[in-house]
């Protein structure tokens, strides 16, 4: 059986190229479940894997795509039967293992999650790793005491994939959301998702002035890291938490421990790649119940496999707003 896939190859000179090619199912890697992929999406990691790899791709040729949703075609695992709708995020699929930029994928059963009945495969990929991570961040903040009415919640990198979904979820749950963005043209987009205020990135994207500043935020979903994260730690309200989900602004953290010691601030690390199965189910159920799907639709930018090399370069330059949904069969 043949299928189309976006194959990334590296030549003898070390140059990487991606192109849509026709493969056969006997070329697929080992795994208990074969899935007819319907939709995938685009994340920052995908941009890296579509290019030089950023150290993520182990072997070439390679099929990127760290997310996919589709229908089980065959299964050697009793948990999944032909016809079941499934979603996959994480587990280094699309990096170390062939991923979702193909019409057919074969993976380990442990990596899959049943798709909630209230979600379509297209909606699941409008959510993708970015939205799944956003939901994990919101859940972590709530688990540490965040409730509506406690004050504004900050979302950094708000116009990106994680930030967009986090903004929409928080607003839908009744939180007052302030979105941080370096793109003034994104203000209307963020207000449409439910943000009540917009904070220009330049106003907070600098090294800490003082260990503590005025208490401003009841919680935060931070996709930026670096100097911005260091600065906002000193602006959190007493006992508030920051859910750290990304490092668009750098991996360093030029901060002090003072916010933790004098205000009881919590810094919560959010990992979506190796998340345990039960919490994955919990997060996807929360996505189905708490994400406003009319807002989700407004975030979507449709794409096909042949669009991905350019879109991969765009996302690495910070030029992709919202969520790219890839119809692998178009």
Secondary structure, DSSP 4 states (H G I P E B T S, - for coil): -EEEEEEEEE-TT--EEEEEEEEEGGGSPP-SEEEEEEEEE--HHHHHHHTT-TT---SSSEE--SEEEEEEEEESSTT--TT-EEEEE-TTBTTTB--SSBSEEEE-GGGEEEPPTT--HHHHHHHHHHHHHHHHHHHHHHHTT--TTS--EEETTTTSHHHHHHHHHHHHTT--EEEEES-GGGHHHHHHHT-SEEEEGGGT-S--SSS-----EEEEEES--HHHHHHHHTTEEEEEEEEE---TT-S-----SHHHHHS--EEEE---SS--HHHHHHHHHHHHHHS-HHHHHHHEEEE-GGGHHHHHHHHHTT---SEEEEETT-
